[in-house]
Amino acid sequence: MKKVFTILAIVGMLFFVTSNIQAQNAKAQTEKKVEKSKNSDAAATDTKSFHQELKKRFVEGGPAFMGIVLLTLILGLAVAIERIIYLSFADTNTDKLLDEVEQALDEGGVEEAKELLRNKKGPIASIFYEGLERMDEGVDAAEKAVVSYGNVQVGQLEKNVSWLALFIAVAPMFGFMGTVIGMIEAFDKIEAAGDMQPSLVAGGIKVALLTTVFGLIVAIILQVFYNFIIAKIDSIVNKMEDASISLVDMLVKYSHNK
């Protein structure tokens, strides 16, 4: 009988200890969830406050100059995205293309190489095709055609990039103009009041500085895209020049072996 009571006592103690441990674990998990929820709410509040603050500052800058600065950003991003997409499609694996053209020249001559290039996209394939078009007039004529059409393709690559540079220059200028006009309005208020009160001019000066800040932000964003596009164009142009030299050498070799 004592053994039964002892066993029951041990089982009861184990049950009690287990229950306490489970209760403590549940409490700890609940506290963690609450703390995590608080952190999430705090982060959401910070994010929300940032967007609200940005919107507030933009509205405080005034619709006239801030609207112009926003329009500059939209147009600049449109040009940048269009150029990035165009340059992405214009980039070509020149080594592979040169191997295919050389193989076509060896197997079927100029006509087969031209047929190959008709189905290829990109400025390098177009330059190759123009060079092969003049091959019946000699290697010198083909080389001149490659150089001339290469300049045309460079112009296509740089198309609309000048507009992006214009937006980069204009955005901070509109910001500075808004600042100057805001300062003039602040001094007009001082003159009308006949007294130099900080509260009288603080609002005008704040609005004036906000236009400058947003103008500089727009210029910085567009400048990053501009530098990326210029670097991409330089890379493609270098490939075009190297590939053109290789094509001329290939045509010289083909004319000697023909």
ZIDA-V199160 format. One record per pair of residues at least 4 apart in sequence whose C-alpha atoms are under 6 Angstrom apart, sorted by the first residue. I is the first residue (numbers start at 0). GAP is how many residues later the second one is. D is the distance in whole Angstrom. If there is no record, write none. Layout:
i->[I I]
gap->[GAP GAP]
d->[D D]
//
This chain:
i->[4 13 31 32 40 43 44 48 51 60 60 60 61 62 68 71 71 72 75 76 82 89 100 103 103 103 104 104 104 107 113 116 122 123 126 126 130 130 130 133 133 134 134 136 144 145 166 167 170 170 171 171 174 174 174 175 177 177 177 178 178 181 181 182 185 185 189 189 189 197 218 238 239 253]
gap->[4 4 4 4 4 4 4 4 4 146 149 150 4 4 102 4 95 145 88 4 4 32 12 4 8 9 4 5 8 4 15 8 30 116 19 22 11 14 15 7 8 4 7 4 4 4 4 51 44 48 43 44 36 37 40 36 4 30 33 29 30 22 26 22 15 18 4 5 6 4 4 4 4 4]
d->[6 6 6 6 6 6 6 6 6 5 5 6 6 5 6 6 6 6 6 6 6 5 6 6 6 5 4 6 6 5 6 6 6 6 6 6 4 5 5 6 5 6 5 6 6 6 6 5 5 6 4 5 4 4 5 5 6 6 6 4 6 6 5 6 5 5 6 6 6 6 6 6 6 6]
//
